[in-house]
């Protein structure tokens, strides 16, 4: 009986060993098959990517060949001259002594109570080189920037740094965009850079010197600092930031009420 049971144990042990070996071989086979499928899928993806890249390259080359470089150069000169005319013309227009924000009132109705001023801050009235940037009276977009970003309850109470990019985003959100000539100049520059054409042409290089929204906003922020309305952090243009000074908020008053602001606006438009 003892010999019988020993023989049975050996048989079971051999069967177990064979089963485990079969399982190991099956796992290895599955792993190898999965790796083969992964490599095949990766090869297929790479092939598709190469085909797509070639298609895009051919499309890019075809579009590049179809560009009218003479027309692009002529358009660049026109846009540069147009921006210069806008800047010169805006500098000859006398600043209005009345206060009206038709566009701002349309977009910032919920904040209208903060747009009734005892007196326009001198920093807002002061002319800067790029006042014409947004195609509206400079008082309009400067006051919106001042009341919508700089002198808000949160910014004055929290005393945190505000970047000029925050002003740029805010003005864009409420509808203030660069004048059409500047927008078209930016599109033309992007096209020239994308297709690697005319990048060193004098006409295109002149467009590189045109101002951006951040340039105009930086000028305005500089005036706020000159009139001690903010504490400006000296840095590169893209990194400019500041903290509002609560004392400067005395230039803004809400004592008149929204009704009087509406009356002032209607009178100015009339």
Secondary structure, DSSP 8 states (H G I E B T S, - for coil): -HHHHHHHHHHHHHHHHHHHHHHHHHHHHHHHHHHHHHHHHHHHHHHHHHHHHHHHHHHHHHHHHH--HHHHHHHHHHHHHHHHHHHHHHHHS---SS---HHHHHH-GGGGGGG--SS--HHHHS--TTGGGGSS-HHHHHHHHIIIIIT-HHHHHH---EEHHHHHHHHHHTT----HHHHHHHHHHHHHHHHT-STT-HHHHHHHTS--HHHHHHHHHHHHHHTTSEEEE---GGG-EEEE-GGGGGG----S-HHHHHHHHHHHH-
